[in-house]
Amino acid sequence: MATVGGIHDSEGSQNKLEIDSLARFAVEEHNKKENAVLDFTKVVNSKEQVVAGTMYYITLEATDGGKKKVYEAKIWVKPWLNFKELQEFKLIGDAPSAVSA
C-alpha cells in the first residue's frame, strides 16, 4: 500500500504520454535556462508524489553534443491552475552503452 504523500512509481500506459511530455518540457526548460542544446531521447524511469499538485521525478536520457547522457528532472504540476514548473534538472552520468562484447 502506498504512503499518502509518499513517492511512488508512475504507472499505466495512459500516463506514459504525460510523462514523455513532461520530460520534453524539462529538457526545453533546461535548454532555455542554461543556453544548452540537449535533445530529448527517452524516459528511463518516473516516479510521482502528491503535494499541492503532483511532483514528478523523471530520469531521462538526452543527447549532449552527440553523447547520450542521463539526467534527473523534478517537475511540479498543478493542472487546475495550468501550472508546470521545472524545479530541478541535474546530470546523473553517461547513458549505458547498448553495445556488448
SULDASUL-V540654 format. One record per pair of residues at least 6 apart in sequence whose ideal C-beta (glycine too) atoms are under 7 Angstrom apart, sorted by the first residue. I is the first residue (numbers start at 1). GAP is how many residues later the second one is. D is the distance in Angstrom with one decimal. If there is no record, write none. Layout:
BEGIN
i=I gap=GAP d=D
i=I gap=GAP d=D
END
This chain:
BEGIN
i=2 gap=6 d=4.9
i=5 gap=44 d=6.7
i=5 gap=45 d=5.9
i=6 gap=43 d=6.8
i=7 gap=40 d=5.1
i=7 gap=42 d=4.5
i=7 gap=50 d=6.6
i=8 gap=39 d=6.4
i=8 gap=40 d=6.6
i=9 gap=38 d=5.7
i=10 gap=9 d=5.7
i=10 gap=36 d=4.1
i=10 gap=37 d=6.2
i=10 gap=38 d=5.1
i=19 gap=24 d=5.5
i=19 gap=27 d=4.7
i=19 gap=39 d=6.4
i=20 gap=23 d=5.9
i=22 gap=34 d=5.5
i=22 gap=36 d=6.2
i=22 gap=53 d=5.2
i=23 gap=17 d=6.1
i=23 gap=20 d=5.0
i=23 gap=35 d=5.1
i=23 gap=37 d=4.5
i=23 gap=50 d=6.6
i=24 gap=16 d=5.0
i=25 gap=50 d=6.8
i=25 gap=59 d=6.4
i=26 gap=32 d=6.5
i=26 gap=34 d=7.0
i=26 gap=47 d=3.6
i=26 gap=49 d=5.7
i=26 gap=60 d=5.3
i=26 gap=63 d=5.9
i=27 gap=11 d=5.2
i=27 gap=13 d=4.5
i=27 gap=35 d=5.5
i=29 gap=57 d=4.1
i=30 gap=6 d=6.1
i=30 gap=8 d=6.4
i=30 gap=56 d=6.8
i=30 gap=59 d=4.4
i=31 gap=6 d=6.4
i=31 gap=7 d=5.8
i=38 gap=24 d=4.2
i=38 gap=25 d=6.8
i=38 gap=26 d=5.4
i=39 gap=23 d=6.0
i=39 gap=24 d=4.4
i=40 gap=20 d=6.8
i=40 gap=22 d=5.4
i=41 gap=20 d=4.2
i=41 gap=21 d=5.6
i=41 gap=22 d=5.8
i=41 gap=27 d=6.2
i=42 gap=18 d=7.0
i=42 gap=19 d=5.1
i=43 gap=15 d=6.1
i=43 gap=17 d=5.3
i=44 gap=15 d=4.4
i=44 gap=16 d=6.1
i=44 gap=17 d=5.7
i=44 gap=26 d=6.4
i=45 gap=14 d=4.3
i=46 gap=10 d=6.3
i=46 gap=11 d=6.8
i=46 gap=12 d=4.7
i=47 gap=10 d=4.4
i=48 gap=6 d=5.4
i=48 gap=7 d=6.7
i=48 gap=8 d=5.1
i=49 gap=6 d=4.6
i=52 gap=26 d=6.6
i=53 gap=23 d=6.1
i=53 gap=24 d=5.3
i=53 gap=25 d=3.5
i=54 gap=23 d=5.1
i=55 gap=19 d=6.5
i=55 gap=21 d=5.4
i=56 gap=19 d=4.6
i=56 gap=21 d=6.6
i=57 gap=17 d=5.7
i=58 gap=15 d=4.8
i=58 gap=17 d=6.8
i=59 gap=11 d=6.4
i=59 gap=13 d=5.5
i=59 gap=33 d=7.0
i=60 gap=11 d=5.6
i=60 gap=13 d=6.2
i=61 gap=7 d=5.7
i=61 gap=9 d=5.6
i=61 gap=34 d=5.1
i=62 gap=7 d=6.3
i=62 gap=9 d=5.9
i=67 gap=27 d=6.9
i=68 gap=27 d=3.7
i=69 gap=22 d=6.2
i=69 gap=24 d=6.9
i=69 gap=25 d=5.6
i=69 gap=26 d=5.9
i=70 gap=22 d=4.4
i=70 gap=23 d=5.7
i=70 gap=25 d=5.3
i=71 gap=18 d=6.2
i=71 gap=19 d=6.5
i=71 gap=20 d=5.7
i=71 gap=21 d=6.1
i=72 gap=18 d=5.4
i=72 gap=20 d=5.5
i=73 gap=13 d=6.6
i=73 gap=15 d=6.9
i=73 gap=16 d=5.0
i=74 gap=13 d=4.3
i=74 gap=14 d=4.0
i=75 gap=9 d=6.6
i=75 gap=10 d=7.0
i=75 gap=11 d=5.7
i=75 gap=12 d=6.6
i=76 gap=9 d=4.9
i=76 gap=11 d=5.4
i=77 gap=6 d=6.9
i=77 gap=7 d=5.2
END
